[in-house]
């Protein structure tokens, strides 16, 4: 998400969410920050680099 020019809404739809609020809620729960905060780097680089969302959900 950090390197993409797609909007957060577009990304949420691409990964299968029908509601931006559902995506935001799920993303925040997994990553500890809203998609907007995470994208802008509001969290330190160490925190945002700790794990990809795939690792957190057991896909890797």
N, C-alpha and C positions, 0 to 999 in steps of 0.2 A: 504494500500500500504506500510505503514511503516514496517509492520511485515511480509510481504510476500517476498519470495525469487524469485517470478516470475519477469521477466523483465517488464519494462514499456510497451514495445511493446506487450508482451503477455497479459498483463492486458487490454490494449486498445482493443485488438482483442476480449478478453473475454466479454467485456462490449458492443461490437457491432460496434466499429469503424473500418473502412476499411483502414484508413490512420493515421499513427502516428502523422502527423502534425495537423490533425483535432482534434485528442484527446488532444494534447498539447495545442492547441489554446483554446479549450473549457474548459479544466481543469484550465488553467491560468486565464481565464476570471472569472470562478466561485470561485476559491480558492485564487487568488491573487499571485500565484507563479507557476512556471513550475512544472510538476510532479517530475522532478529530484531534484529541490530545496526543494520542500515540503517533499519529501521522506528523504532527508538528514538532514532535520530540519534546513534549512537556515533561516526559519522564527522562531520567538520565539515560545516556546511551548504554550503560551497563544493565539497567533494568530492561530496556526494550530489546537488547541483544541476548537476554538470558535464555530465551527459547522461542522457537517459532510456534505459531498456533497449532501446527500439525503435531509437533512434539507434545504439546500440552493436552491434546485430545487423543493421543495414542496412535496416531496414523503413521508415525515414523518409528 
